[in-house]
Every structure is written in structure tokens, then in C-alpha cells.
Amino acid sequence: MYTYKIHLHKEAEGGFTVSVPVLPGCITYGKDIDEAIAMAKEAIELYIEELQERGEAIPDNSNTLEYSLNLESV
């Protein structure tokens, strides 16, 4: 099992762009959050398949911790 953190960025024209930081260039788009997540899953699966075909290591975020900080004006 692989673990991936995804970033969803709300676009001004609508929808969400999704990136997978641990997989360089793995970026997709969805009209809403549910579609964006589904598209991210598909993009990750295709990315992993390509790495496997090349015999390359498959990175993931299983050993990564993430925390969001909120700062008031600095």
C-alpha cells in the first residue's frame, strides 16, 4: 500500500488543480473536489505503472508527517 499527499488548488475560473508533490509532474484537474480526487487517484496509478515498467523505485509519503501552521500578520 502506498500513501500520497495531494494538494488541491482552487482555480479562479472554477475547479481544482491537483498536484502530488512526491511524484514530480503528477498534476491533474477536476471540476469539483470529488472529481479532482478521483482524477488524482487515476493519475497516481498511471504514474506508478510507468515507474514499474521502467524498473524505478516508487516513492510515497508513508514516512512523511504534515502539519499546517496558521500565522497572523508578521
VMD Tcl script that draws the C-alpha trace (Angstrom):
set ca {
  {0.00 0.00 0.00}
  {1.24 3.44 -0.92}
  {0.33 6.72 0.75}
  {0.18 10.00 -1.17}
  {-0.47 13.54 -0.05}
  {-2.21 15.63 -2.68}
  {-2.58 19.39 -2.93}
  {-5.81 20.82 -4.29}
  {-5.63 24.38 -5.58}
  {-8.94 26.15 -6.25}
  {-8.81 27.82 -9.66}
  {-10.28 31.30 -10.28}
  {-12.25 30.03 -13.29}
  {-13.60 27.12 -11.23}
  {-12.49 23.61 -10.45}
  {-9.36 22.36 -8.77}
  {-5.86 21.63 -9.95}
  {-4.31 18.71 -8.07}
  {-0.61 18.02 -7.64}
  {1.20 15.14 -5.97}
  {4.42 16.65 -4.56}
  {6.28 13.36 -4.12}
  {5.63 12.47 -7.79}
  {7.15 15.27 -9.89}
  {4.93 16.29 -12.78}
  {1.92 14.33 -11.50}
  {-0.74 17.03 -11.95}
  {-4.41 16.78 -12.89}
  {-7.67 18.73 -12.70}
  {-11.27 18.20 -11.61}
  {-14.43 20.30 -11.87}
  {-15.13 19.77 -8.16}
  {-13.33 18.23 -5.18}
  {-14.73 14.73 -5.72}
  {-13.74 14.69 -9.38}
  {-10.32 16.19 -8.57}
  {-9.63 13.42 -6.04}
  {-10.78 10.73 -8.47}
  {-8.58 12.19 -11.19}
  {-5.63 12.32 -8.77}
  {-6.07 8.63 -7.95}
  {-6.07 7.76 -11.65}
  {-3.01 9.95 -12.33}
  {-1.11 8.36 -9.43}
  {-1.95 4.85 -10.63}
  {-0.71 5.66 -14.15}
  {2.43 7.28 -12.76}
  {3.19 4.19 -10.64}
  {2.62 1.88 -13.63}
  {5.15 3.90 -15.64}
  {7.72 3.70 -12.83}
  {7.18 -0.06 -12.55}
  {7.66 -0.53 -16.31}
  {10.97 1.34 -16.07}
  {12.04 -0.65 -13.01}
  {12.32 2.53 -10.94}
  {11.65 2.93 -7.22}
  {8.13 4.04 -6.28}
  {8.20 6.97 -3.84}
  {5.35 7.66 -1.45}
  {4.53 9.65 1.68}
  {4.22 6.79 4.16}
  {7.07 8.22 6.26}
  {6.08 11.87 5.88}
  {4.33 13.90 8.53}
  {2.49 17.05 7.57}
  {1.28 19.90 9.69}
  {-0.34 23.18 8.68}
  {0.60 26.34 10.51}
  {-1.57 29.44 10.58}
  {0.23 32.69 11.18}
  {-1.25 36.07 11.82}
  {0.46 39.07 10.25}
  {4.18 39.03 10.66}
}
mol new
graphics top color blue
foreach p $ca { graphics top sphere $p radius 0.5 }
foreach p [lrange $ca 0 end-1] q [lrange $ca 1 end] { graphics top cylinder $p $q radius 0.2 }
display resetview
